[in-house]
Amino acid sequence: MVRAQVYDESGQTWIHEVWVYVENWGRIGGFENRMCFVLAYGTGTVAVVQPGINEKMVNADRIYDVGNAAPKLSVFGDITWEYSTGFCVSAGVDGMYSAGGAHSGTANNFLGIADKNIIVGLASYVCVER
């Protein structure tokens, strides 16, 4: 709450109060977006959670071939990542957002390509935190 109190020389006072609501408390540099394009690049780990088959988790580090820089993993499902350096860009229904540096994120109903260092595709929902 923000409270302002004023008074004049005759001794009269006026008080005005305003309640402030913060929706993104504690979220510095992060964003959420819906029905969006997602591009994330960086160094760190990428984990893909495919729906079905016991919600098996695949780590892109294990399937990444150092000799071949081409992306190895086409994804349809949910994907999470955690990068110690890099950036993420998203453009969708809720606007255009970007985050740089260390960040982690998740994309639901993701359709695209994921590799050890890059994620690019479309998602129904994305949440990125720094």
N, CA, C and O atoms as CSV, one atom per row, in Angstrom:
chain,resi,resn,atom,element,x,y,z
A,1,MET,N,N,0.848,-1.164,0.000
A,1,MET,CA,C,0.000,0.000,0.000
A,1,MET,C,C,0.898,1.232,0.000
A,1,MET,O,O,1.933,1.270,0.665
A,2,VAL,N,N,0.478,2.230,-0.757
A,2,VAL,CA,C,1.143,3.522,-0.778
A,2,VAL,C,C,0.174,4.521,-0.168
A,2,VAL,O,O,-0.971,4.642,-0.604
A,3,ARG,N,N,0.647,5.232,0.843
A,3,ARG,CA,C,-0.220,6.196,1.537
A,3,ARG,C,C,0.410,7.578,1.459
A,3,ARG,O,O,1.591,7.751,1.763
A,4,ALA,N,N,-0.379,8.554,1.052
A,4,ALA,CA,C,0.067,9.947,1.007
A,4,ALA,C,C,-0.801,10.750,1.969
A,4,ALA,O,O,-2.025,10.617,1.979
A,5,GLN,N,N,-0.161,11.572,2.764
A,5,GLN,CA,C,-0.887,12.422,3.707
A,5,GLN,C,C,-0.392,13.849,3.539
A,5,GLN,O,O,0.806,14.121,3.609
A,6,VAL,N,N,-1.324,14.741,3.318
A,6,VAL,CA,C,-0.991,16.156,3.162
A,6,VAL,C,C,-1.771,16.966,4.184
A,6,VAL,O,O,-2.834,16.550,4.646
A,7,TYR,N,N,-1.244,18.102,4.524
A,7,TYR,CA,C,-1.926,18.989,5.454
A,7,TYR,C,C,-1.617,20.431,5.076
A,7,TYR,O,O,-0.631,20.715,4.396
A,8,ASP,N,N,-2.474,21.325,5.527
A,8,ASP,CA,C,-2.250,22.742,5.243
A,8,ASP,C,C,-2.006,23.494,6.557
A,8,ASP,O,O,-1.972,22.895,7.632
A,9,GLU,N,N,-1.835,24.823,6.450
A,9,GLU,CA,C,-1.498,25.625,7.623
A,9,GLU,C,C,-2.619,25.663,8.662
A,9,GLU,O,O,-2.356,25.897,9.842
A,10,SER,N,N,-3.857,25.437,8.241
A,10,SER,CA,C,-4.977,25.486,9.187
A,10,SER,C,C,-5.100,24.190,9.997
A,10,SER,O,O,-5.911,24.110,10.920
A,11,GLY,N,N,-4.294,23.174,9.651
A,11,GLY,CA,C,-4.325,21.930,10.396
A,11,GLY,C,C,-5.172,20.836,9.768
A,11,GLY,O,O,-5.251,19.735,10.314
A,12,GLN,N,N,-5.807,21.111,8.637
A,12,GLN,CA,C,-6.597,20.092,7.960
A,12,GLN,C,C,-5.653,19.088,7.294
A,12,GLN,O,O,-4.613,19.465,6.754
A,13,THR,N,N,-6.026,17.812,7.339
A,13,THR,CA,C,-5.207,16.768,6.698
A,13,THR,C,C,-6.063,15.954,5.735
A,13,THR,O,O,-7.270,15.798,5.925
A,14,TRP,N,N,-5.424,15.455,4.724
A,14,TRP,CA,C,-6.053,14.563,3.757
A,14,TRP,C,C,-5.158,13.350,3.592
A,14,TRP,O,O,-3.937,13.474,3.507
A,15,ILE,N,N,-5.764,12.193,3.546
A,15,ILE,CA,C,-5.023,10.936,3.376
A,15,ILE,C,C,-5.577,10.220,2.150
A,15,ILE,O,O,-6.789,10.115,1.964
A,16,HIS,N,N,-4.668,9.736,1.325
A,16,HIS,CA,C,-5.067,8.958,0.159
A,16,HIS,C,C,-4.239,7.670,0.149
A,16,HIS,O,O,-3.018,7.714,0.292
A,17,GLU,N,N,-4.900,6.532,-0.018
A,17,GLU,CA,C,-4.224,5.232,-0.032
A,17,GLU,C,C,-4.445,4.538,-1.363
A,17,GLU,O,O,-5.541,4.579,-1.923
A,18,VAL,N,N,-3.397,3.900,-1.867
A,18,VAL,CA,C,-3.473,3.135,-3.109
A,18,VAL,C,C,-2.867,1.767,-2.842
A,18,VAL,O,O,-1.733,1.662,-2.375
A,19,TRP,N,N,-3.631,0.715,-3.141
A,19,TRP,CA,C,-3.119,-0.653,-2.997
A,19,TRP,C,C,-2.479,-1.063,-4.307
A,19,TRP,O,O,-3.087,-0.922,-5.368
A,20,VAL,N,N,-1.258,-1.569,-4.242
A,20,VAL,CA,C,-0.501,-1.970,-5.417
A,20,VAL,C,C,-0.413,-3.495,-5.432
A,20,VAL,O,O,-0.010,-4.109,-4.443
A,21,TYR,N,N,-0.786,-4.096,-6.544
A,21,TYR,CA,C,-0.714,-5.543,-6.705
A,21,TYR,C,C,0.376,-5.871,-7.729
A,21,TYR,O,O,0.363,-5.350,-8.845
A,22,VAL,N,N,1.308,-6.726,-7.347
A,22,VAL,CA,C,2.403,-7.120,-8.225
A,22,VAL,C,C,2.188,-8.575,-8.627
A,22,VAL,O,O,2.152,-9.461,-7.774
A,23,GLU,N,N,2.046,-8.815,-9.927
A,23,GLU,CA,C,1.781,-10.160,-10.413
A,23,GLU,C,C,3.045,-10.974,-10.654
A,23,GLU,O,O,3.009,-12.202,-10.570
A,24,ASN,N,N,4.148,-10.321,-10.948
A,24,ASN,CA,C,5.369,-11.046,-11.292
A,24,ASN,C,C,6.449,-10.873,-10.221
A,24,ASN,O,O,7.628,-10.734,-10.545
A,25,TRP,N,N,6.052,-10.882,-8.966
A,25,TRP,CA,C,6.994,-10.701,-7.862
A,25,TRP,C,C,8.038,-11.806,-7.886
A,25,TRP,O,O,7.685,-12.983,-7.953
A,26,GLY,N,N,9.306,-11.455,-7.832
A,26,GLY,CA,C,10.374,-12.439,-7.797
A,26,GLY,C,C,10.808,-12.938,-9.159
A,26,GLY,O,O,11.758,-13.718,-9.243
A,27,ARG,N,N,10.170,-12.533,-10.198
A,27,ARG,CA,C,10.537,-12.974,-11.548
A,27,ARG,C,C,11.260,-11.825,-12.251
A,27,ARG,O,O,10.631,-10.904,-12.773
A,28,ILE,N,N,12.572,-11.896,-12.254
A,28,ILE,CA,C,13.380,-10.838,-12.842
A,28,ILE,C,C,13.909,-11.344,-14.183
A,28,ILE,O,O,14.654,-12.323,-14.235
A,29,GLY,N,N,13.528,-10.686,-15.238
A,29,GLY,CA,C,14.040,-11.039,-16.550
A,29,GLY,C,C,13.374,-12.248,-17.183
A,29,GLY,O,O,13.773,-12.662,-18.271
A,30,GLY,N,N,12.380,-12.822,-16.541
A,30,GLY,CA,C,11.691,-13.973,-17.107
A,30,GLY,C,C,10.435,-13.554,-17.845
A,30,GLY,O,O,10.025,-12.394,-17.792
A,31,PHE,N,N,9.834,-14.504,-18.528
A,31,PHE,CA,C,8.597,-14.199,-19.245
A,31,PHE,C,C,7.796,-15.463,-19.475
A,31,PHE,O,O,8.304,-16.578,-19.358
A,32,GLU,N,N,6.529,-15.261,-19.805
A,32,GLU,CA,C,5.617,-16.326,-20.225
A,32,GLU,C,C,4.981,-15.892,-21.536
A,32,GLU,O,O,4.732,-14.706,-21.752
A,33,ASN,N,N,4.722,-16.850,-22.403
A,33,ASN,CA,C,4.103,-16.540,-23.683
A,33,ASN,C,C,3.255,-17.732,-24.117
A,33,ASN,O,O,3.520,-18.866,-23.720
A,34,ARG,N,N,2.240,-17.471,-24.931
A,34,ARG,CA,C,1.354,-18.517,-25.426
A,34,ARG,C,C,1.356,-18.528,-26.947
A,34,ARG,O,O,1.573,-17.499,-27.585
A,35,MET,N,N,1.111,-19.707,-27.523
A,35,MET,CA,C,1.032,-19.885,-28.974
A,35,MET,C,C,2.155,-19.100,-29.649
A,35,MET,O,O,1.919,-18.085,-30.305
A,36,CYS,N,N,3.372,-19.589,-29.473
A,36,CYS,CA,C,4.515,-18.759,-29.822
A,36,CYS,C,C,5.623,-19.524,-30.534
A,36,CYS,O,O,5.689,-20.753,-30.510
A,37,PHE,N,N,6.476,-18.752,-31.158
A,37,PHE,CA,C,7.738,-19.221,-31.713
A,37,PHE,C,C,8.780,-19.108,-30.604
A,37,PHE,O,O,8.797,-18.123,-29.866
A,38,VAL,N,N,9.650,-20.110,-30.483
A,38,VAL,CA,C,10.671,-20.122,-29.441
A,38,VAL,C,C,12.032,-20.381,-30.081
A,38,VAL,O,O,12.184,-21.295,-30.891
A,39,LEU,N,N,13.010,-19.574,-29.713
A,39,LEU,CA,C,14.392,-19.786,-30.112
A,39,LEU,C,C,15.253,-19.614,-28.876
A,39,LEU,O,O,15.316,-18.528,-28.300
A,40,ALA,N,N,15.918,-20.691,-28.466
A,40,ALA,CA,C,16.819,-20.641,-27.312
A,40,ALA,C,C,18.175,-21.183,-27.745
A,40,ALA,O,O,18.269,-22.221,-28.399
A,41,TYR,N,N,19.213,-20.461,-27.366
A,41,TYR,CA,C,20.567,-20.869,-27.713
A,41,TYR,C,C,21.453,-20.698,-26.487
A,41,TYR,O,O,21.333,-19.712,-25.760
A,42,GLY,N,N,22.340,-21.655,-26.257
A,42,GLY,CA,C,23.243,-21.528,-25.129
A,42,GLY,C,C,24.016,-22.798,-24.865
A,42,GLY,O,O,23.975,-23.747,-25.648
A,43,THR,N,N,24.718,-22.800,-23.754
A,43,THR,CA,C,25.454,-23.985,-23.321
A,43,THR,C,C,24.839,-24.460,-22.020
A,43,THR,O,O,24.565,-23.663,-21.123
A,44,GLY,N,N,24.626,-25.744,-21.923
A,44,GLY,CA,C,24.007,-26.314,-20.743
A,44,GLY,C,C,23.377,-27.642,-21.071
A,44,GLY,O,O,23.913,-28.411,-21.869
A,45,THR,N,N,22.238,-27.917,-20.459
A,45,THR,CA,C,21.572,-29.202,-20.665
A,45,THR,C,C,20.194,-29.002,-21.262
A,45,THR,O,O,19.516,-28.013,-20.983
A,46,VAL,N,N,19.792,-29.947,-22.078
A,46,VAL,CA,C,18.457,-29.971,-22.665
A,46,VAL,C,C,17.843,-31.318,-22.318
A,46,VAL,O,O,18.442,-32.359,-22.587
A,47,ALA,N,N,16.683,-31.310,-21.739
A,47,ALA,CA,C,15.982,-32.549,-21.421
A,47,ALA,C,C,14.636,-32.526,-22.122
A,47,ALA,O,O,13.926,-31.521,-22.070
A,48,VAL,N,N,14.288,-33.593,-22.759
A,48,VAL,CA,C,13.030,-33.688,-23.487
A,48,VAL,C,C,12.130,-34.684,-22.787
A,48,VAL,O,O,12.540,-35.812,-22.515
A,49,VAL,N,N,10.922,-34.281,-22.497
A,49,VAL,CA,C,9.957,-35.191,-21.895
A,49,VAL,C,C,8.906,-35.486,-22.947
A,49,VAL,O,O,8.109,-34.618,-23.304
A,50,GLN,N,N,8.909,-36.704,-23.437
A,50,GLN,CA,C,7.930,-37.109,-24.436
A,50,GLN,C,C,6.711,-37.704,-23.740
A,50,GLN,O,O,6.867,-38.546,-22.856
A,51,PRO,N,N,5.511,-37.291,-24.113
A,51,PRO,CA,C,4.334,-37.933,-23.539
A,51,PRO,C,C,4.254,-39.389,-23.997
A,51,PRO,O,O,4.699,-39.725,-25.094
A,52,GLY,N,N,3.702,-40.226,-23.175
A,52,GLY,CA,C,3.603,-41.650,-23.500
A,52,GLY,C,C,4.823,-42.395,-23.000
A,52,GLY,O,O,5.627,-41.829,-22.260
A,53,ILE,N,N,4.974,-43.608,-23.374
A,53,ILE,CA,C,6.078,-44.502,-23.013
A,53,ILE,C,C,6.714,-44.124,-21.674
A,53,ILE,O,O,7.884,-43.747,-21.620
A,54,ASN,N,N,5.950,-44.228,-20.619
A,54,ASN,CA,C,6.412,-43.998,-19.250
A,54,ASN,C,C,7.068,-42.635,-19.049
A,54,ASN,O,O,7.933,-42.494,-18.185
A,55,GLU,N,N,6.671,-41.624,-19.836
A,55,GLU,CA,C,7.239,-40.287,-19.701
A,55,GLU,C,C,8.759,-40.340,-19.674
A,55,GLU,O,O,9.397,-39.717,-18.824
A,56,LYS,N,N,9.330,-41.083,-20.603
A,56,LYS,CA,C,10.777,-41.291,-20.674
A,56,LYS,C,C,11.503,-39.965,-20.902
A,56,LYS,O,O,11.072,-39.140,-21.708
A,57,MET,N,N,12.599,-39.773,-20.191
A,57,MET,CA,C,13.380,-38.553,-20.306
A,57,MET,C,C,14.646,-38.828,-21.114
A,57,MET,O,O,15.357,-39.798,-20.849
A,58,VAL,N,N,14.920,-37.993,-22.078
A,58,VAL,CA,C,16.084,-38.157,-22.932
A,58,VAL,C,C,16.978,-36.940,-22.741
A,58,VAL,O,O,16.499,-35.808,-22.807
A,59,ASN,N,N,18.259,-37.154,-22.505
A,59,ASN,CA,C,19.200,-36.059,-22.374
A,59,ASN,C,C,19.904,-35.877,-23.713
A,59,ASN,O,O,20.495,-36.821,-24.238
A,60,ALA,N,N,19.844,-34.680,-24.261
A,60,ALA,CA,C,20.425,-34.428,-25.582
A,60,ALA,C,C,21.938,-34.587,-25.577
A,60,ALA,O,O,22.526,-34.831,-26.631
A,61,ASP,N,N,22.583,-34.456,-24.428
A,61,ASP,CA,C,24.034,-34.652,-24.369
A,61,ASP,C,C,24.408,-36.065,-24.795
A,61,ASP,O,O,25.468,-36.269,-25.387
A,62,ARG,N,N,23.557,-37.042,-24.503
A,62,ARG,CA,C,23.863,-38.432,-24.824
A,62,ARG,C,C,23.716,-38.736,-26.304
A,62,ARG,O,O,24.383,-39.636,-26.814
A,63,ILE,N,N,22.861,-38.011,-27.002
A,63,ILE,CA,C,22.636,-38.328,-28.410
A,63,ILE,C,C,23.308,-37.326,-29.338
A,63,ILE,O,O,23.181,-37.429,-30.559
A,64,TYR,N,N,24.017,-36.363,-28.774
A,64,TYR,CA,C,24.701,-35.351,-29.576
A,64,TYR,C,C,26.007,-35.931,-30.119
A,64,TYR,O,O,26.816,-36.455,-29.353
A,65,ASP,N,N,26.215,-35.843,-31.419
A,65,ASP,CA,C,27.418,-36.362,-32.064
A,65,ASP,C,C,28.354,-35.193,-32.335
A,65,ASP,O,O,28.030,-34.303,-33.122
A,66,VAL,N,N,29.504,-35.194,-31.689
A,66,VAL,CA,C,30.452,-34.089,-31.816
A,66,VAL,C,C,30.915,-33.928,-33.252
A,66,VAL,O,O,31.158,-32.804,-33.691
A,67,GLY,N,N,31.041,-35.001,-33.987
A,67,GLY,CA,C,31.514,-34.938,-35.368
A,67,GLY,C,C,30.501,-34.362,-36.333
A,67,GLY,O,O,30.881,-33.913,-37.415
A,68,ASN,N,N,29.231,-34.358,-35.985
A,68,ASN,CA,C,28.188,-33.869,-36.864
A,68,ASN,C,C,27.386,-32.809,-36.114
A,68,ASN,O,O,26.717,-33.121,-35.129
A,69,ALA,N,N,27.447,-31.574,-36.568
A,69,ALA,CA,C,26.808,-30.469,-35.857
A,69,ALA,C,C,25.314,-30.353,-36.138
A,69,ALA,O,O,24.657,-29.470,-35.585
A,70,ALA,N,N,24.761,-31.221,-36.981
A,70,ALA,CA,C,23.333,-31.135,-37.309
A,70,ALA,C,C,22.486,-31.510,-36.102
A,70,ALA,O,O,22.858,-32.404,-35.342
A,71,PRO,N,N,21.350,-30.838,-35.914
A,71,PRO,CA,C,20.456,-31.193,-34.803
A,71,PRO,C,C,20.009,-32.648,-34.905
A,71,PRO,O,O,19.746,-33.151,-35.997
A,72,LYS,N,N,19.928,-33.308,-33.772
A,72,LYS,CA,C,19.641,-34.734,-33.746
A,72,LYS,C,C,18.252,-35.077,-33.242
A,72,LYS,O,O,17.842,-36.233,-33.348
A,73,LEU,N,N,17.519,-34.132,-32.704
A,73,LEU,CA,C,16.314,-34.484,-31.993
A,73,LEU,C,C,15.123,-33.659,-32.466
A,73,LEU,O,O,15.065,-32.453,-32.227
A,74,SER,N,N,14.181,-34.303,-33.132
A,74,SER,CA,C,12.914,-33.656,-33.446
A,74,SER,C,C,11.974,-33.942,-32.295
A,74,SER,O,O,11.882,-35.072,-31.816
A,75,VAL,N,N,11.287,-32.922,-31.864
A,75,VAL,CA,C,10.501,-33.034,-30.641
A,75,VAL,C,C,9.045,-32.707,-30.909
A,75,VAL,O,O,8.733,-31.727,-31.585
A,76,PHE,N,N,8.166,-33.522,-30.381
A,76,PHE,CA,C,6.758,-33.160,-30.266
A,76,PHE,C,C,6.336,-33.539,-28.862
A,76,PHE,O,O,6.210,-34.722,-28.544
A,77,GLY,N,N,6.120,-32.557,-28.035
A,77,GLY,CA,C,5.787,-32.788,-26.630
A,77,GLY,C,C,6.287,-31.633,-25.798
A,77,GLY,O,O,6.333,-30.497,-26.271
A,78,ASP,N,N,6.661,-31.909,-24.567
A,78,ASP,CA,C,7.157,-30.878,-23.670
A,78,ASP,C,C,8.680,-30.952,-23.615
A,78,ASP,O,O,9.263,-32.035,-23.663
A,79,ILE,N,N,9.308,-29.796,-23.515
A,79,ILE,CA,C,10.764,-29.747,-23.458
A,79,ILE,C,C,11.181,-28.754,-22.375
A,79,ILE,O,O,10.554,-27.708,-22.204
A,80,THR,N,N,12.234,-29.088,-21.656
A,80,THR,CA,C,12.810,-28.186,-20.665
A,80,THR,C,C,14.298,-28.049,-20.935
A,80,THR,O,O,14.934,-28.961,-21.464
A,81,TRP,N,N,14.845,-26.898,-20.563
A,81,TRP,CA,C,16.273,-26.678,-20.748
A,81,TRP,C,C,16.802,-25.794,-19.627
A,81,TRP,O,O,16.055,-25.084,-18.953
A,82,GLU,N,N,18.103,-25.864,-19.456
A,82,GLU,CA,C,18.790,-25.015,-18.491
A,82,GLU,C,C,20.146,-24.654,-19.087
A,82,GLU,O,O,21.023,-25.508,-19.217
A,83,TYR,N,N,20.313,-23.390,-19.444
A,83,TYR,CA,C,21.535,-22.906,-20.072
A,83,TYR,C,C,22.291,-21.993,-19.115
A,83,TYR,O,O,21.698,-21.123,-18.477
A,84,SER,N,N,23.590,-22.192,-19.021
A,84,SER,CA,C,24.420,-21.335,-18.171
A,84,SER,C,C,24.818,-20.051,-18.897
A,84,SER,O,O,25.151,-19.058,-18.252
A,85,THR,N,N,24.787,-20.059,-20.215
A,85,THR,CA,C,25.001,-18.859,-21.031
A,85,THR,C,C,24.058,-18.936,-22.221
A,85,THR,O,O,23.529,-20.005,-22.525
A,86,GLY,N,N,23.843,-17.822,-22.890
A,86,GLY,CA,C,23.026,-17.837,-24.097
A,86,GLY,C,C,21.895,-16.835,-24.061
A,86,GLY,O,O,21.959,-15.832,-23.350
A,87,PHE,N,N,20.851,-17.115,-24.839
A,87,PHE,CA,C,19.696,-16.227,-24.910
A,87,PHE,C,C,18.462,-17.021,-25.312
A,87,PHE,O,O,18.562,-18.153,-25.785
A,88,CYS,N,N,17.302,-16.413,-25.117
A,88,CYS,CA,C,16.030,-17.001,-25.542
A,88,CYS,C,C,15.144,-15.885,-26.082
A,88,CYS,O,O,15.061,-14.806,-25.496
A,89,VAL,N,N,14.486,-16.156,-27.204
A,89,VAL,CA,C,13.579,-15.198,-27.837
A,89,VAL,C,C,12.258,-15.904,-28.083
A,89,VAL,O,O,12.228,-17.063,-28.497
A,90,SER,N,N,11.162,-15.193,-27.823
A,90,SER,CA,C,9.839,-15.758,-28.065
A,90,SER,C,C,8.922,-14.683,-28.635
A,90,SER,O,O,8.921,-13.544,-28.168
A,91,ALA,N,N,8.141,-15.054,-29.651
A,91,ALA,CA,C,7.151,-14.155,-30.241
A,91,ALA,C,C,5.844,-14.923,-30.342
A,91,ALA,O,O,5.776,-15.979,-30.971
A,92,GLY,N,N,4.795,-14.374,-29.706
A,92,GLY,CA,C,3.527,-15.081,-29.707
A,92,GLY,C,C,2.352,-14.185,-29.387
A,92,GLY,O,O,2.420,-12.969,-29.563
A,93,VAL,N,N,1.281,-14.785,-28.919
A,93,VAL,CA,C,0.041,-14.086,-28.630
A,93,VAL,C,C,0.236,-12.993,-27.576
A,93,VAL,O,O,-0.375,-11.928,-27.667
A,94,ASP,N,N,1.081,-13.252,-26.577
A,94,ASP,CA,C,1.283,-12.296,-25.489
A,94,ASP,C,C,2.371,-11.274,-25.767
A,94,ASP,O,O,2.663,-10.446,-24.904
A,95,GLY,N,N,2.984,-11.307,-26.951
A,95,GLY,CA,C,3.994,-10.316,-27.301
A,95,GLY,C,C,5.327,-10.936,-27.662
A,95,GLY,O,O,5.433,-12.147,-27.857
A,96,MET,N,N,6.349,-10.086,-27.750
A,96,MET,CA,C,7.704,-10.535,-28.044
A,96,MET,C,C,8.549,-10.340,-26.795
A,96,MET,O,O,8.500,-9.287,-26.161
A,97,TYR,N,N,9.327,-11.366,-26.444
A,97,TYR,CA,C,10.144,-11.328,-25.235
A,97,TYR,C,C,11.529,-11.871,-25.539
A,97,TYR,O,O,11.726,-12.623,-26.494
A,98,SER,N,N,12.490,-11.474,-24.704
A,98,SER,CA,C,13.831,-12.031,-24.806
A,98,SER,C,C,14.478,-12.056,-23.434
A,98,SER,O,O,14.155,-11.249,-22.562
A,99,ALA,N,N,15.387,-12.987,-23.258
A,99,ALA,CA,C,16.161,-13.104,-22.025
A,99,ALA,C,C,17.571,-13.500,-22.408
A,99,ALA,O,O,17.763,-14.356,-23.270
A,100,GLY,N,N,18.555,-12.890,-21.780
A,100,GLY,CA,C,19.943,-13.206,-22.084
A,100,GLY,C,C,20.668,-13.710,-20.858
A,100,GLY,O,O,20.236,-13.494,-19.726
A,101,GLY,N,N,21.774,-14.385,-21.098
A,101,GLY,CA,C,22.565,-14.915,-19.989
A,101,GLY,C,C,22.049,-16.270,-19.538
A,101,GLY,O,O,21.390,-16.984,-20.294
A,102,ALA,N,N,22.355,-16.608,-18.306
A,102,ALA,CA,C,21.901,-17.889,-17.756
A,102,ALA,C,C,20.382,-17.877,-17.614
A,102,ALA,O,O,19.812,-16.926,-17.081
A,103,HIS,N,N,19.734,-18.930,-18.089
A,103,HIS,CA,C,18.284,-19.016,-17.977
A,103,HIS,C,C,17.848,-20.475,-18.075
A,103,HIS,O,O,18.579,-21.336,-18.562
A,104,SER,N,N,16.640,-20.718,-17.597
A,104,SER,CA,C,16.029,-22.037,-17.743
A,104,SER,C,C,14.630,-21.823,-18.284
A,104,SER,O,O,14.030,-20.762,-18.113
A,105,GLY,N,N,14.127,-22.852,-18.940
A,105,GLY,CA,C,12.809,-22.694,-19.521
A,105,GLY,C,C,12.120,-24.007,-19.772
A,105,GLY,O,O,12.721,-25.080,-19.715
A,106,THR,N,N,10.846,-23.892,-20.049
A,106,THR,CA,C,10.038,-25.046,-20.414
A,106,THR,C,C,9.058,-24.620,-21.509
A,106,THR,O,O,8.543,-23.502,-21.493
A,107,ALA,N,N,8.812,-25.511,-22.447
A,107,ALA,CA,C,7.859,-25.256,-23.519
A,107,ALA,C,C,6.904,-26.443,-23.601
A,107,ALA,O,O,7.331,-27.594,-23.683
A,108,ASN,N,N,5.624,-26.150,-23.579
A,108,ASN,CA,C,4.600,-27.197,-23.648
A,108,ASN,C,C,4.100,-27.342,-25.076
A,108,ASN,O,O,4.027,-26.367,-25.824
A,109,ASN,N,N,3.753,-28.585,-25.449
A,109,ASN,CA,C,3.284,-28.909,-26.795
A,109,ASN,C,C,4.228,-28.323,-27.840
A,109,ASN,O,O,3.806,-27.679,-28.800
A,110,PHE,N,N,5.505,-28.565,-27.627
A,110,PHE,CA,C,6.564,-28.043,-28.487
A,110,PHE,C,C,6.681,-28.892,-29.747
A,110,PHE,O,O,6.651,-30.121,-29.679
A,111,LEU,N,N,6.813,-28.242,-30.880
A,111,LEU,CA,C,7.044,-28.900,-32.152
A,111,LEU,C,C,8.222,-28.203,-32.805
A,111,LEU,O,O,8.114,-27.053,-33.229
A,112,GLY,N,N,9.353,-28.902,-32.885
A,112,GLY,CA,C,10.524,-28.272,-33.458
A,112,GLY,C,C,11.754,-29.148,-33.347
A,112,GLY,O,O,11.657,-30.372,-33.253
A,113,ILE,N,N,12.903,-28.511,-33.359
A,113,ILE,CA,C,14.183,-29.200,-33.318
A,113,ILE,C,C,14.940,-28.761,-32.079
A,113,ILE,O,O,15.007,-27.572,-31.766
A,114,ALA,N,N,15.507,-29.730,-31.378
A,114,ALA,CA,C,16.293,-29.437,-30.184
A,114,ALA,C,C,17.625,-30.148,-30.299
A,114,ALA,O,O,17.700,-31.282,-30.772
A,115,ASP,N,N,18.655,-29.486,-29.871
A,115,ASP,CA,C,19.997,-30.041,-29.876
A,115,ASP,C,C,20.666,-29.622,-28.574
A,115,ASP,O,O,20.038,-28.985,-27.729
A,116,LYS,N,N,21.909,-29.968,-28.413
A,116,LYS,CA,C,22.616,-29.644,-27.179
A,116,LYS,C,C,22.653,-28.139,-26.929
A,116,LYS,O,O,22.575,-27.708,-25.778
A,117,ASN,N,N,22.770,-27.334,-27.978
A,117,ASN,CA,C,22.939,-25.900,-27.814
A,117,ASN,C,C,21.820,-25.038,-28.380
A,117,ASN,O,O,21.853,-23.818,-28.217
A,118,ILE,N,N,20.837,-25.630,-29.036
A,118,ILE,CA,C,19.800,-24.805,-29.650
A,118,ILE,C,C,18.443,-25.498,-29.586
A,118,ILE,O,O,18.334,-26.717,-29.718
A,119,ILE,N,N,17.424,-24.687,-29.380
A,119,ILE,CA,C,16.033,-25.142,-29.409
A,119,ILE,C,C,15.293,-24.159,-30.302
A,119,ILE,O,O,15.343,-22.953,-30.061
A,120,VAL,N,N,14.614,-24.645,-31.319
A,120,VAL,CA,C,13.863,-23.769,-32.210
A,120,VAL,C,C,12.580,-24.477,-32.631
A,120,VAL,O,O,12.606,-25.635,-33.048
A,121,GLY,N,N,11.459,-23.767,-32.518
A,121,GLY,CA,C,10.190,-24.358,-32.901
A,121,GLY,C,C,9.002,-23.564,-32.398
A,121,GLY,O,O,9.127,-22.400,-32.019
A,122,LEU,N,N,7.846,-24.213,-32.400
A,122,LEU,CA,C,6.589,-23.603,-31.965
A,122,LEU,C,C,6.116,-24.294,-30.692
A,122,LEU,O,O,6.337,-25.491,-30.508
A,123,ALA,N,N,5.459,-23.529,-29.811
A,123,ALA,CA,C,4.959,-24.088,-28.552
A,123,ALA,C,C,3.619,-23.452,-28.205
A,123,ALA,O,O,3.357,-22.301,-28.555
A,124,SER,N,N,2.774,-24.212,-27.515
A,124,SER,CA,C,1.508,-23.640,-27.064
A,124,SER,C,C,1.718,-22.747,-25.837
A,124,SER,O,O,0.925,-21.839,-25.585
A,125,TYR,N,N,2.797,-23.008,-25.067
A,125,TYR,CA,C,3.095,-22.199,-23.883
A,125,TYR,C,C,4.593,-22.299,-23.600
A,125,TYR,O,O,5.181,-23.376,-23.696
A,126,VAL,N,N,5.192,-21.185,-23.256
A,126,VAL,CA,C,6.607,-21.180,-22.868
A,126,VAL,C,C,6.784,-20.309,-21.624
A,126,VAL,O,O,6.165,-19.253,-21.494
A,127,CYS,N,N,7.641,-20.772,-20.715
A,127,CYS,CA,C,7.972,-20.029,-19.504
A,127,CYS,C,C,9.496,-20.043,-19.364
A,127,CYS,O,O,10.112,-21.109,-19.344
A,128,VAL,N,N,10.099,-18.858,-19.267
A,128,VAL,CA,C,11.550,-18.724,-19.141
A,128,VAL,C,C,11.852,-17.924,-17.890
A,128,VAL,O,O,11.240,-16.886,-17.638
A,129,GLU,N,N,12.800,-18.416,-17.110
A,129,GLU,CA,C,13.206,-17.715,-15.891
A,129,GLU,C,C,14.710,-17.534,-15.895
A,129,GLU,O,O,15.453,-18.374,-16.401
A,130,ARG,N,N,15.148,-16.414,-15.317
A,130,ARG,CA,C,16.585,-16.138,-15.231
A,130,ARG,C,C,17.079,-16.396,-13.842
A,130,ARG,O,O,18.266,-16.221,-13.567
